[in-house]
Amino acid sequence: MAASDLLESVENPVLACVNCGLEMIAATRALPTGWDLRVGIHYGHVIGGVIGRRQYLFDLWGDTVNTAARMESHGIPGRINLTAAAWKVIADHCAGTPREKLQVKGKSAIEMVLFDRFVNH
């Protein structure tokens, strides 16, 4: 899991996540394992906190985290799958392919867009 705009303000956190996702996909493809990563992105508020008593870990929770995880699981290997809310934030900078609404576990049907390429980047 990765997040943007948590500790330092970022002009466009969704665009930062797309860039990170593209780098992660390229890195896994370069490995001899033959992995092809799926990336899912959603946009919204999260709750963060420290868990543990002996070993402290920082974690994120909330609907945004769960929805991003669903975007990954409903994604396509080697592609970035975004919710319509996330796509709206980057639509002026990117080209994408709309997908049919898909029923997502624990949610209603969600509109999704597959990232294709940057257009003004």
C-alpha positions as CSV (number, residue, x, y, z in Angstrom):
1,M,0.0,0.0,0.0
2,A,1.1,3.5,-0.7
3,A,-0.4,6.9,0.0
4,S,0.2,10.4,-1.0
5,D,-0.3,13.8,0.6
6,L,-0.1,12.5,4.2
7,L,2.9,14.1,5.8
8,E,3.7,16.7,3.1
9,S,1.3,18.5,0.9
10,V,1.3,17.4,-2.7
11,E,-0.2,19.4,-5.6
12,N,-2.0,16.4,-7.1
13,P,-1.8,13.3,-4.8
14,V,-3.6,11.1,-7.4
15,L,-1.1,12.0,-10.1
16,A,1.7,11.2,-7.6
17,C,0.1,7.8,-7.0
18,V,-0.2,7.1,-10.7
19,N,3.5,7.9,-11.1
20,C,4.4,5.7,-8.2
21,G,2.2,2.9,-9.7
22,L,3.9,3.2,-13.1
23,E,7.3,2.9,-11.4
24,M,6.2,-0.1,-9.4
25,I,4.8,-1.9,-12.5
26,A,8.1,-1.2,-14.3
27,A,10.2,-2.4,-11.4
28,T,8.2,-5.7,-11.0
29,R,8.4,-6.4,-14.8
30,A,12.2,-6.0,-14.6
31,L,12.4,-8.8,-12.1
32,P,13.2,-12.4,-13.3
33,T,10.1,-13.6,-11.4
34,G,7.7,-12.6,-14.2
35,W,5.4,-10.7,-11.9
36,D,2.8,-8.3,-13.4
37,L,1.5,-6.0,-10.7
38,R,-2.1,-4.6,-10.5
39,V,-2.4,-1.1,-9.1
40,G,-5.7,0.3,-7.6
41,I,-6.2,4.0,-6.7
42,H,-9.0,5.8,-4.9
43,Y,-9.1,9.4,-3.6
44,G,-10.4,10.5,-0.2
45,H,-9.8,10.8,3.5
46,V,-8.0,8.2,5.6
47,I,-7.5,7.6,9.3
48,G,-3.9,7.0,10.4
49,G,-2.5,5.7,13.6
50,V,0.1,3.7,15.5
51,I,-0.6,0.1,16.5
52,G,1.3,-2.3,18.6
53,R,2.8,-2.4,22.1
54,R,6.2,-4.0,21.6
55,Q,6.8,-3.1,17.9
56,Y,5.1,0.0,16.7
57,L,3.6,0.2,13.2
58,F,1.9,3.0,11.5
59,D,-1.3,2.0,9.5
60,L,-4.1,3.6,7.6
61,W,-7.8,2.7,7.7
62,G,-11.1,3.8,6.3
63,D,-13.4,3.5,3.3
64,T,-10.8,5.1,1.0
65,V,-8.2,2.4,1.9
66,N,-10.8,-0.4,1.4
67,T,-12.0,1.1,-1.9
68,A,-8.4,1.4,-3.2
69,A,-7.8,-2.3,-2.3
70,R,-11.0,-3.2,-4.3
71,M,-9.7,-1.3,-7.3
72,E,-6.5,-3.3,-7.2
73,S,-8.4,-6.7,-6.9
74,H,-10.7,-5.7,-9.8
75,G,-7.8,-4.4,-11.8
76,I,-5.9,-5.8,-14.7
77,P,-2.2,-7.0,-14.4
78,G,0.2,-4.3,-15.6
79,R,-2.5,-1.6,-15.4
80,I,-3.7,1.1,-13.1
81,N,-7.4,1.0,-12.2
82,L,-8.9,4.1,-10.7
83,T,-12.3,5.0,-9.2
84,A,-14.3,7.7,-11.0
85,A,-13.5,10.0,-8.0
86,A,-9.8,9.5,-8.4
87,W,-10.0,9.8,-12.2
88,K,-11.8,13.2,-11.9
89,V,-8.6,14.6,-10.2
90,I,-6.3,13.6,-13.0
91,A,-8.6,13.6,-16.1
92,D,-7.0,16.9,-17.5
93,H,-3.6,15.3,-17.4
94,C,-4.2,11.8,-18.6
95,A,-6.1,9.6,-21.1
96,G,-8.0,6.6,-19.8
97,T,-10.4,3.9,-20.8
98,P,-13.7,3.8,-18.9
99,R,-14.8,0.4,-17.7
100,E,-18.4,-0.8,-17.1
101,K,-19.6,-0.4,-13.5
102,L,-18.5,-3.4,-11.5
103,Q,-20.1,-4.8,-8.4
104,V,-17.5,-4.5,-5.7
105,K,-17.5,-6.6,-2.4
106,G,-19.0,-4.6,0.4
107,K,-20.0,-1.7,-1.9
108,S,-22.4,-0.9,-4.7
109,A,-21.4,-1.0,-8.4
110,I,-18.5,1.4,-8.9
111,E,-17.4,3.3,-12.0
112,M,-13.7,2.6,-12.9
113,V,-11.2,4.0,-15.4
114,L,-8.0,2.3,-16.6
115,F,-5.1,4.7,-16.9
116,D,-3.7,4.7,-20.5
117,R,-1.1,7.5,-20.7
118,F,-0.2,11.1,-19.8
119,V,-1.4,13.8,-22.2
120,N,-0.1,17.0,-20.6
121,H,2.7,15.9,-18.3
